[in-house]
Amino acid sequence: MAVCLAILVACAGGPEPPARFSRLKPFAPTDHDAVSAVLRTGFSEISEKAVIEPRLDELFLAGYRDFWHFDPALGFGADDSRLTLVGADGKIIANLDRPDQQNLKGWIDVTIQLFESARWSSPVARYADAESLYSVMFDAALARVDKYSRYAGRSSARGNRESRNGFVGLGFTFDIGSDGIIVRSLTDSGPMANAGVQVGDTILAVDGQATAGVTRNAVQKLMSGPPQTSVRLSLRRAGESEVASADARRGLIIPKTVKAELSNGVGRIEITGFNLRTASDVGNAVIELKKEGARGFILDVRGDPGGLLDQCVEIADMFLDSGTIATLSGRHPGAKQFYEAKRGDIAEGLPIIVLIDGKSASAAEIVAAALTDHGRAVAVGTNTLGKGSVQTLIRLPNDGELALTWSQTWAPDGYRIHELGLLPGLCTSGVDDPMDDVIASSLKDRTMAVSSRDAWRRSPMSAAERAELRALCPAEARPDRKVDFAIAERLLSDLTFYASAVATSQAAAR
C-alpha cells in the first residue's frame, strides 16, 4: 500500500510547491527505514536525556498538531484510542489506532502513515520531504522540553559543527570580480595567509583553471579538497600588473573567537564564543599581554552566546588556584558533572574585570560566575541572560543534530544560573557616564549590596522572586557601550575601588 501511495503522489498533478518545500521525493520501502532510524534516534534520546522527563506520546502528538505546516488546511484530532487527520474538504484522510503511551515503534509507524496520508491527499503537502517531517516533529517535541533545545537539519548542523570544531579549507573570504576572485579577508595564520596571499589580491586561476566569470559555487568546488592537499594559485596584487604564483595547503580552519589588545596598560580580551580554540587563544593572549606589561585584564563576554562547556571550564581554571568552577545536575547519569580548579593562575594574581550584559549566556555566565564567586574578578555591566542550561549534541542518521537540554548549572556559591543569571558587582544598567561618582555610588551602600547577594544565593525561589532579583540590575544588551570599558579601566587604575568591589561581592558568600 505504501508503494501505491508513493506512486499516486508522484503522478498527481497540482500547484507548484511552496518555497519552503523541495519537490516531492516519494517514499520507497527503504525510505521508510531511513526515516524510522532518524525518528527512533531522536525521540529515544529526548526521552532518555531531557532534563525533565517527557511523556513520549505528548512529544509525538505535539508534532501531529503542527502538520498544518505541510498544508494549513490539514487538521488533526486525538482521543484516548484514535488519531485522526482531516483534509481540506473536511474528509477524514487517516483514522489510526493510538499506540500505547511509551510505544516508540508504534508512534514512529503512525507518524509515517500520517505523513504519507497528508502527502497523498493534499496538493500542497505532497511537496514535503523527509527533512520537512523531521523539522516539524522535532521542533514541536523540543518546544515541550525547553526553549533552548533545538533541531538543525543537515546543512545547518554542518555549519554549527564548523563553528564549534572547524572545517577543512583555505581560510579566506572573497568576492567575484571581472577578472577573477578578489580576496576580502584572511584567517590569521591560515593556509592562504601562510602562502603569502594578501587582502585585495585577485586570484586569476586555480590549478590552471581561469576564474574569470565563475560563480560562487564554482569557487567553492575549486577550493575544496582533502586536508593537507595543495592548490596552485595564479594571482595579481592590487594596483600591479605582474602575475605571481602561490601554493596553499588546505588545513583545519577554526573560527577565531578571541581578540586581544593592550590599552592604557590594561589587557583587553574579547571573547565572542567558545569553540575548540577559544581557551588556547585566551591563554596565549594573557601570556603575550603580560609580556607587554599588562597590569590587569578585562575579559569582555558581552553579547557572548556561549558554546563548548569544556572551553569555558578551562578558561575559568586558568585564573583560579582552587575551588569549584561549576556543578551540573540532570536526570541522565551523564549529565551530572562537577568541575574543580587546579592549582595555577596564569595571570599571577593581576586584577580582572569581567564585562557582562543581558546577552552574555551559558558558557560566558559560567566563566563570570566562577571568577566572581571566588573573588578573583569583579563583574561590571548588567544582569546576564540566565541560560544556565547545558545542551548535549546528538548527531542523527540524516547528519542533522539535536541540541538537547540535559542539565542545569549551579554557580560556586550555590545559586542556579538558569532563569536567574549573574548579578554584577558594579551595575551599569542605564549608565552612559563613566564618572567616578558612578563607581562610588555603586559601592557606597555595601549593606544593600550584601543583602542583594544573599538573596541571589537563596534557593529554591519562585519565578516572581527571580524576576524581582533580576530587576535589581536590569539586563541590557551593551556590546558597544564604551562606558563599561571606561569604568573597568577606572577600577583597575585604583585598586582601592577594585578591592572594595571584590570585598562587597565576597562578604555575602562568607
C-alpha positions as CSV (number, residue, x, y, z in Angstrom):
1,M,0.0,0.0,0.0
2,A,2.9,2.4,0.8
3,V,4.4,1.9,-2.6
4,C,1.0,2.6,-4.3
5,L,0.6,5.7,-2.2
6,A,4.0,6.9,-3.3
7,I,3.2,6.3,-7.0
8,L,-0.2,8.1,-6.7
9,V,1.5,11.1,-5.1
10,A,4.3,11.2,-7.7
11,C,1.9,11.1,-10.6
12,A,-0.7,13.5,-9.3
13,G,-1.0,17.0,-10.8
14,G,-1.4,20.1,-8.8
15,P,0.1,23.5,-8.0
16,E,3.7,24.4,-7.8
17,P,5.3,23.6,-4.4
18,P,5.6,26.2,-1.6
19,A,9.0,27.8,-1.4
20,R,9.7,26.1,1.9
21,F,9.4,22.6,0.4
22,S,11.6,20.9,-2.2
23,R,9.9,18.8,-4.9
24,L,8.5,15.6,-3.7
25,K,10.7,12.6,-3.4
26,P,8.3,9.7,-2.9
27,F,8.9,7.2,-0.2
28,A,10.1,3.8,-1.3
29,P,10.3,0.9,1.3
30,T,13.9,1.7,2.0
31,D,13.0,5.4,2.7
32,H,10.7,4.1,5.5
33,D,13.7,2.5,7.1
34,A,15.8,5.7,6.9
35,V,13.0,7.9,8.3
36,S,12.4,5.4,11.1
37,A,16.1,5.5,12.0
38,V,16.1,9.3,12.3
39,L,12.9,9.4,14.3
40,R,13.9,6.5,16.5
41,T,17.3,8.0,17.4
42,G,15.9,11.5,18.0
43,F,12.9,10.6,20.1
44,S,14.7,7.9,22.2
45,E,17.4,10.4,23.0
46,I,14.9,13.1,24.0
47,S,13.0,10.5,26.1
48,E,16.2,9.4,27.9
49,K,18.1,12.6,28.4
50,A,15.8,15.6,28.6
51,V,16.4,17.4,31.9
52,I,12.7,16.9,32.8
53,E,11.3,13.5,31.8
54,P,8.7,13.9,29.0
55,R,5.9,11.7,28.0
56,L,6.6,10.1,24.7
57,D,3.0,10.3,23.4
58,E,2.9,14.0,24.1
59,L,6.0,14.6,22.1
60,F,4.6,12.9,19.0
61,L,1.1,14.5,19.5
62,A,2.7,17.9,19.5
63,G,4.3,17.2,16.1
64,Y,1.0,16.0,14.6
65,R,-0.7,19.2,15.7
66,D,1.9,21.0,13.7
67,F,1.1,19.2,10.4
68,W,-0.6,22.4,9.3
69,H,3.0,23.4,8.3
70,F,2.6,21.0,5.4
71,D,-0.8,22.4,4.4
72,P,-2.7,25.0,6.5
73,A,-5.9,23.1,5.6
74,L,-4.9,19.9,7.4
75,G,-6.5,19.3,10.8
76,F,-5.6,16.7,13.5
77,G,-7.6,15.2,16.3
78,A,-6.9,12.7,19.0
79,D,-8.8,10.9,21.7
80,D,-7.9,8.0,24.0
81,S,-8.0,5.4,21.3
82,R,-7.9,7.1,17.8
83,L,-5.8,9.5,15.9
84,T,-7.5,11.4,13.0
85,L,-6.1,13.5,10.2
86,V,-8.6,15.7,8.3
87,G,-8.1,17.1,4.8
88,A,-9.0,20.4,3.2
89,D,-12.5,19.3,2.3
90,G,-13.3,18.2,5.9
91,K,-13.0,14.5,5.0
92,I,-11.0,12.1,7.2
93,I,-7.9,11.0,5.3
94,A,-6.4,8.9,8.1
95,N,-8.0,7.2,11.1
96,L,-5.5,5.2,13.1
97,D,-5.2,3.3,16.4
98,R,-3.5,5.3,19.1
99,P,-0.3,3.5,20.3
100,D,0.4,2.9,23.9
101,Q,2.0,5.9,25.7
102,Q,5.6,4.8,25.6
103,N,5.5,2.6,22.4
104,L,8.2,4.2,20.4
105,K,8.0,1.9,17.3
106,G,4.2,2.3,17.3
107,W,4.4,6.1,17.3
108,I,7.0,6.1,14.6
109,D,4.9,3.9,12.3
110,V,1.9,6.2,12.9
111,T,4.0,9.2,12.1
112,I,5.0,7.9,8.7
113,Q,1.4,6.7,7.9
114,L,0.0,10.2,8.8
115,F,2.7,11.9,6.8
116,E,2.1,9.7,3.7
117,S,-1.7,10.3,4.0
118,A,-1.1,14.0,4.1
119,R,1.1,13.9,1.0
120,W,-1.3,11.7,-0.8
121,S,-4.4,13.8,-0.1
122,S,-3.0,17.4,-0.3
123,P,-1.7,19.0,-3.5
124,V,0.4,21.2,-1.2
125,A,1.7,18.7,1.3
126,R,2.8,16.4,-1.5
127,Y,5.8,18.5,-2.0
128,A,7.0,18.0,1.6
129,D,10.1,15.8,2.0
130,A,11.6,13.8,4.9
131,E,13.6,16.7,6.1
132,S,10.5,18.8,6.5
133,L,8.9,16.0,8.5
134,Y,12.0,15.9,10.8
135,S,11.8,19.7,11.3
136,V,8.0,19.6,12.2
137,M,8.3,16.7,14.5
138,F,11.5,17.6,16.4
139,D,10.7,21.3,16.6
140,A,7.3,20.6,18.2
141,A,8.7,18.0,20.5
142,L,11.7,20.0,21.7
143,A,9.5,23.0,22.3
144,R,7.9,20.9,25.0
145,V,11.3,20.3,26.6
146,D,12.6,23.9,26.9
147,K,13.2,26.9,24.8
148,Y,16.9,26.2,24.2
149,S,16.7,22.7,22.8
150,R,16.6,22.7,19.0
151,Y,16.9,20.7,15.8
152,A,19.2,21.5,13.0
153,G,18.9,19.9,9.6
154,R,21.9,18.5,7.6
155,S,23.0,21.9,6.2
156,S,22.5,23.9,9.4
157,A,24.1,21.2,11.5
158,R,27.2,21.2,9.3
159,G,27.5,24.9,9.8
160,N,27.1,24.5,13.6
161,R,29.8,21.8,13.6
162,E,32.2,24.0,11.6
163,S,31.7,26.9,14.1
164,R,32.5,24.6,17.0
165,N,35.1,22.2,15.6
166,G,36.4,23.9,12.4
167,F,36.4,22.8,8.8
168,V,38.9,21.9,6.2
169,G,39.6,24.9,3.9
170,L,42.0,27.6,2.9
171,G,40.9,30.4,5.3
172,F,39.6,33.3,3.3
173,T,36.5,35.1,2.1
174,F,36.1,36.5,-1.4
175,D,34.1,38.5,-3.9
176,I,33.7,37.8,-7.6
177,G,35.4,40.4,-9.8
178,S,35.5,40.8,-13.6
179,D,39.0,39.1,-13.8
180,G,38.6,36.5,-11.1
181,I,38.3,36.0,-7.3
182,I,39.0,39.0,-5.1
183,V,40.3,38.2,-1.6
184,R,38.4,40.1,1.0
185,S,39.7,38.7,4.3
186,L,42.1,36.1,5.5
187,T,42.2,33.8,8.6
188,D,45.2,34.6,10.8
189,S,47.9,32.0,10.2
190,G,45.5,30.2,7.8
191,P,46.6,28.4,4.7
192,M,46.1,31.4,2.3
193,A,47.9,33.8,4.7
194,N,50.8,31.4,5.2
195,A,51.1,31.1,1.4
196,G,51.6,34.9,1.1
197,V,48.2,35.8,-0.3
198,Q,47.1,39.3,0.7
199,V,43.7,41.0,1.1
200,G,42.9,42.7,-2.2
201,D,44.7,40.1,-4.4
202,T,42.8,38.9,-7.4
203,I,43.1,35.1,-8.0
204,L,43.2,34.7,-11.7
205,A,43.4,30.9,-11.9
206,V,43.2,27.9,-9.6
207,D,45.3,24.8,-10.6
208,G,45.4,26.3,-14.1
209,Q,41.7,26.9,-14.4
210,A,40.8,30.5,-15.1
211,T,38.4,32.1,-12.6
212,A,37.0,35.0,-14.7
213,G,33.2,34.8,-14.7
214,V,33.0,31.9,-12.3
215,T,30.1,31.6,-9.8
216,R,30.5,31.4,-6.0
217,N,29.5,27.7,-6.1
218,A,32.2,27.1,-8.7
219,V,34.8,28.8,-6.5
220,Q,33.8,26.5,-3.5
221,K,34.3,23.4,-5.7
222,L,37.7,24.7,-7.0
223,M,39.0,25.5,-3.5
224,S,37.6,22.4,-1.7
225,G,39.6,19.2,-1.2
226,P,41.1,16.8,1.4
227,P,43.2,18.2,4.2
228,Q,46.9,18.7,3.6
229,T,46.5,18.8,-0.2
230,S,47.8,21.8,-2.0
231,V,46.2,24.2,-4.5
232,R,48.3,26.3,-7.0
233,L,47.1,29.9,-7.3
234,S,47.9,32.5,-10.0
235,L,47.3,35.9,-8.6
236,R,47.8,39.6,-9.1
237,R,48.4,42.2,-6.5
238,A,46.0,45.2,-6.4
239,G,47.5,48.0,-8.5
240,E,50.1,45.7,-10.1
241,S,50.2,44.0,-13.5
242,E,52.6,41.2,-12.7
243,V,51.1,37.7,-12.1
244,A,52.6,35.7,-9.3
245,S,52.1,32.1,-8.1
246,A,51.4,30.7,-4.7
247,D,50.8,27.3,-3.2
248,A,48.3,27.0,-0.4
249,R,47.9,23.8,1.6
250,R,44.4,23.0,2.9
251,G,44.1,22.7,6.6
252,L,41.7,22.8,9.6
253,I,40.1,26.3,9.9
254,I,38.6,27.1,13.3
255,P,36.8,30.4,13.5
256,K,38.5,32.9,15.7
257,T,36.6,33.9,18.8
258,V,39.2,35.9,20.7
259,K,40.5,39.4,20.2
260,A,43.2,40.9,22.4
261,E,45.0,44.3,22.7
262,L,46.9,46.3,25.3
263,S,45.2,49.7,26.1
264,N,46.4,52.1,28.8
265,G,48.3,49.3,30.4
266,V,45.3,47.0,30.6
267,G,44.9,43.8,28.6
268,R,41.6,43.7,26.8
269,I,40.4,40.2,25.8
270,E,37.1,40.0,23.9
271,I,35.5,36.5,23.7
272,T,32.7,36.2,21.2
273,G,32.1,32.5,21.6
274,F,33.5,29.2,22.9
275,N,34.9,26.8,20.3
276,L,37.8,24.4,20.1
277,R,40.5,27.1,20.0
278,T,39.0,29.6,22.5
279,A,40.8,28.5,25.6
280,S,44.2,28.2,24.0
281,D,43.7,31.7,22.4
282,V,42.8,33.2,25.7
283,G,45.8,31.6,27.3
284,N,48.1,32.9,24.6
285,A,46.6,36.3,24.8
286,V,47.2,36.5,28.6
287,I,50.8,35.5,28.2
288,E,51.5,38.0,25.4
289,L,49.8,40.8,27.2
290,K,51.8,40.1,30.4
291,K,55.0,40.4,28.4
292,E,53.8,43.8,27.1
293,G,53.3,45.0,30.7
294,A,49.6,44.5,31.4
295,R,48.8,45.5,35.0
296,G,45.3,43.9,34.8
297,F,42.8,42.3,32.5
298,I,39.4,43.0,31.1
299,L,37.5,39.8,29.9
300,D,34.7,41.1,27.7
301,V,31.9,38.5,27.3
302,R,29.2,40.9,26.5
303,G,27.0,39.5,23.8
304,D,28.7,36.1,24.0
305,P,26.1,33.4,23.5
306,G,28.3,30.6,24.9
307,G,29.5,27.4,23.3
308,L,31.6,24.4,24.3
309,L,31.4,23.6,28.1
310,D,35.0,22.3,28.3
311,Q,36.4,25.5,26.9
312,C,34.7,27.8,29.5
313,V,35.8,25.5,32.3
314,E,39.4,25.6,31.0
315,I,39.3,29.4,30.9
316,A,37.9,29.7,34.4
317,D,40.6,27.2,35.6
318,M,43.3,29.4,34.1
319,F,42.7,32.1,36.7
320,L,41.8,30.0,39.7
321,D,44.1,28.2,42.1
322,S,41.3,26.1,43.7
323,G,37.6,25.8,44.3
324,T,34.5,24.8,42.4
325,I,34.1,26.1,38.8
326,A,30.6,24.8,38.2
327,T,28.2,21.9,39.2
328,L,25.9,20.4,36.6
329,S,22.8,18.4,37.5
330,G,20.4,16.5,35.3
331,R,18.2,13.4,35.1
332,H,20.6,11.3,33.0
333,P,23.7,10.0,34.8
334,G,26.0,11.5,32.2
335,A,24.5,15.0,32.9
336,K,25.8,15.1,36.5
337,Q,29.2,16.8,36.4
338,F,31.4,18.6,38.9
339,Y,34.3,20.8,37.8
340,E,37.0,22.0,40.2
341,A,40.0,24.3,39.6
342,K,43.6,23.0,39.6
343,R,46.5,25.0,41.0
344,G,48.0,27.7,38.8
345,D,46.9,31.2,38.0
346,I,48.1,32.2,34.5
347,A,47.6,35.9,35.4
348,E,49.6,35.6,38.6
349,G,47.1,37.4,40.7
350,L,46.7,40.5,38.5
351,P,43.2,42.1,38.9
352,I,40.5,41.0,36.5
353,I,37.3,42.7,35.4
354,V,34.6,40.7,33.5
355,L,32.3,42.7,31.4
356,I,28.8,41.1,31.1
357,D,25.4,42.2,29.7
358,G,22.0,40.8,29.0
359,K,23.2,38.8,26.1
360,S,26.0,37.0,28.0
361,A,24.8,33.4,28.2
362,S,25.7,29.9,29.1
363,A,29.5,29.3,28.9
364,A,30.1,33.1,29.3
365,E,28.0,33.1,32.5
366,I,29.9,30.1,33.9
367,V,33.2,31.9,33.5
368,A,31.9,35.1,35.0
369,A,30.3,33.3,38.0
370,A,33.3,31.2,38.7
371,L,35.7,34.1,38.8
372,T,33.5,36.5,40.7
373,D,32.2,33.9,43.3
374,H,35.8,33.2,44.2
375,G,36.7,36.8,44.4
376,R,39.1,36.5,41.5
377,A,37.3,39.1,39.4
378,V,34.7,41.9,39.6
379,A,31.8,41.7,37.1
380,V,30.8,45.1,35.6
381,G,27.7,45.5,33.5
382,T,24.1,44.3,33.7
383,N,22.3,41.1,34.7
384,T,23.1,38.3,32.3
385,L,20.7,36.3,30.1
386,G,20.2,33.5,32.7
387,K,20.8,30.5,30.4
388,G,22.2,28.1,32.9
389,S,21.3,25.0,30.9
390,V,23.7,22.7,29.1
391,Q,22.8,21.0,25.8
392,T,24.2,17.7,24.7
393,L,24.7,17.4,21.0
394,I,23.1,14.3,19.3
395,R,24.1,13.5,15.8
396,L,21.3,11.9,13.8
397,P,21.4,9.4,10.9
398,N,20.5,12.1,8.4
399,D,23.5,14.1,9.5
400,G,21.3,16.6,11.3
401,E,21.6,17.1,15.0
402,L,19.7,17.8,18.2
403,A,20.9,20.2,20.8
404,L,19.1,18.8,23.8
405,T,19.0,20.4,27.3
406,W,20.0,17.7,29.7
407,S,21.5,19.5,32.7
408,Q,21.4,22.8,34.6
409,T,24.3,24.7,36.0
410,W,24.9,25.8,39.6
411,A,27.5,28.5,40.4
412,P,30.2,28.0,43.0
413,D,28.2,30.0,45.6
414,G,25.3,27.6,45.2
415,Y,22.7,29.5,43.1
416,R,21.2,28.2,40.0
417,I,22.2,30.3,37.0
418,H,19.2,29.2,34.8
419,E,16.5,31.9,34.6
420,L,18.4,34.0,37.2
421,G,21.7,34.9,35.6
422,L,24.6,36.7,37.3
423,L,24.4,39.9,39.3
424,P,27.3,42.2,38.5
425,G,29.5,43.6,41.3
426,L,29.1,47.0,39.7
427,C,25.8,47.6,37.8
428,T,25.8,49.9,34.7
429,S,22.2,49.4,33.7
430,G,21.1,52.8,32.2
431,V,24.6,54.3,32.8
432,D,26.2,56.2,30.0
433,D,28.6,58.4,32.0
434,P,31.9,56.9,33.3
435,M,32.4,59.5,36.0
436,D,34.0,58.5,39.3
437,D,30.7,59.1,41.2
438,V,29.1,56.2,39.2
439,I,31.6,53.8,40.7
440,A,31.4,55.4,44.1
441,S,27.6,55.3,44.3
442,S,27.6,51.7,43.2
443,L,29.9,50.8,46.1
444,K,28.9,53.1,48.9
445,D,25.8,51.2,50.2
446,R,27.6,48.0,51.0
447,T,24.8,46.7,53.3
448,M,22.3,46.8,50.4
449,A,24.7,45.1,48.1
450,V,25.4,42.3,50.5
451,S,21.7,41.9,51.2
452,S,21.1,41.6,47.4
453,R,23.7,39.0,47.1
454,D,22.4,37.0,50.0
455,A,19.0,37.0,48.3
456,W,20.7,35.9,45.0
457,R,22.2,32.9,46.6
458,R,18.9,31.7,48.1
459,S,17.5,28.6,46.5
460,P,15.0,27.5,45.5
461,M,13.0,30.5,44.5
462,S,9.8,31.2,42.6
463,A,9.6,32.9,39.1
464,A,8.3,36.0,40.8
465,E,11.3,36.1,43.2
466,R,13.7,35.6,40.3
467,A,12.1,38.5,38.4
468,E,12.3,40.7,41.4
469,L,16.0,40.0,41.8
470,R,16.8,40.5,38.2
471,A,15.2,43.9,38.4
472,L,18.0,45.0,40.8
473,C,20.2,45.4,37.7
474,P,18.0,45.0,34.6
475,A,19.6,43.1,31.7
476,E,20.6,45.2,28.8
477,A,22.4,44.5,25.5
478,R,25.5,46.7,25.7
479,P,28.1,45.2,23.3
480,D,29.3,48.7,22.1
481,R,29.0,50.7,25.3
482,K,32.4,52.3,25.9
483,V,31.3,53.4,29.3
484,D,31.7,49.8,30.6
485,F,35.3,49.8,29.4
486,A,35.9,53.2,31.0
487,I,34.6,52.1,34.3
488,A,36.6,48.8,34.2
489,E,39.8,50.8,33.5
490,R,39.0,53.2,36.3
491,L,38.6,50.2,38.7
492,L,41.9,48.7,37.6
493,S,43.7,52.0,37.9
494,D,42.6,52.4,41.6
495,L,43.0,49.2,43.4
496,T,41.2,50.6,46.4
497,F,38.0,50.8,44.4
498,Y,38.8,47.3,43.0
499,A,39.4,45.8,46.4
500,S,36.1,47.3,47.7
501,A,34.2,45.8,44.8
502,V,35.7,42.3,45.5
503,A,35.0,42.6,49.2
504,T,31.4,43.5,48.7
505,S,30.9,40.5,46.5
506,Q,32.6,38.2,48.9
507,A,31.1,39.5,52.2
508,A,27.8,37.7,51.5
509,A,29.4,34.5,50.5
510,R,31.5,34.1,53.6
